[in-house]
Amino acid sequence: MTERPLAHLAVFEKRCGDVDFPQRTLLVTTMWRSIDEAKGSRREEEIRRKYWSSMMALGSRMVRFEDKGDYVSAWRAVDVLLEMGK
């Protein structure tokens, strides 16, 4: 992740202001169609550890949007959002 997306994440955190917003935030990885599984998994772990760890520690969840030309990943994300709202 470059400085620009990090700045966007900081703005997002600042704008939300609500203490429990991380528990209602779903972080989604994309571009799975253009990368092999092993490399993508390593990159996903790097993103989780290096950039999203503070959000995840506060209750955010992370899912993959695999973009295989169908709606399965989108519904998976919706299901996680609904689960988070309980």
N, C-alpha and C positions, 0 to 999 in steps of 0.2 A: 504494500500500500504506500502511496506517495504522500507527501505533505498535504496535498489538497484534500483527499478523502479523510485524512486524520482531522483536518480543520473542520470538515463538514460534521464529523462525528462529535467534535467538541461543541459545535454550534447546536447540534441536535440535543446533546445532554443539557446545555445551558437553557435552550428554549423550553424544554419540557418542564423543568423546574420542579415538577411533582416528584416527591421522594420515591414513590413506588413505580415510576415509569419504566425502569428496567425490567420489572416483572411482567410488563405488558408489551415488551419489545421483542420482535422476532428478527434475528439477524440471518440473512439469506445469502448463500454463496451461489454464484452463477458460472457460466462458461464451461460446464461439465462436458458439453459435447465436443469441445475443442482441445481436450487434454486427456491423457491416459489416466486411469484410476490411481495408480501408484503415485505419480507426480501430483495429481490433484489432491490426494489425501495428505501428502506432505505439505502442500501449500495451504490446505484447509487447517491443518494443525498449527502452522505458522501464524495464520490469521487469528485463530482462536487464542493462541498464547501471546502473541505480540501486540495485537490491536484490539481484540474484543474481550480480553480477560477481565477487565474491570466491569464491563457490562454483564458478562456471564456470571461473575461472582455475586452480582447484585440480583440475579434471577432471570436475565435474558436467556433465550434459547436460540439455538442455531440449527438451521436445516439447509439441505441442498435443493436448489432448483435445477434439476438435471436437464430440462429442456430437450426431451426426446421426441418432440413433435406431438405430444399428447398433453392431457391435463392432469396426469397423475401427480406430478410434483406440486402443481398449484393446489390441488385438493389436500395433499399432505401438509402443506404450509397452513392452509385454512384450518385443518383439523388441529394442528398444534396451537394456533391462535385461539381456537375455541376452548381447548383444554386449559390454556393459560388464563382464560377469562373466568374460569370456575372458582 
